Amino acid sequence: MTATTKSVHELLYMSYDKYADMYEVLYFKWCENLSKKDDIVFQKILANSSVSKWYLTAFTDLEDKFVEMAAPQYGKVSHKVARELYHTIVSGMFLIYPAPLIIAAKNLQINSN
């Protein structure tokens, strides 16, 4: 396998399970940041499929930038350097959000029977 075919978790020198856990934590933190620590709003944003799809698309775009930069360096840099680069790039998620989708999610009325 060449460096250009490495997946994100391999470029981060971690197992897929650990990578998936990290992705989930980042999504939770992003939702929490948008909810301003209001538990009900957090749940609405977290559970909204449109918001989740938007997040995945935007996050994948940032990860693609990471792969573009990290793949040529695979095996030449430590896992610490690779992870620092990754976090620097994907932290850009905290600067963007889909305002119309977030507003719709916040205004969603949940009826319990």
Salt bridges, closest charged atoms under 4 A:
none
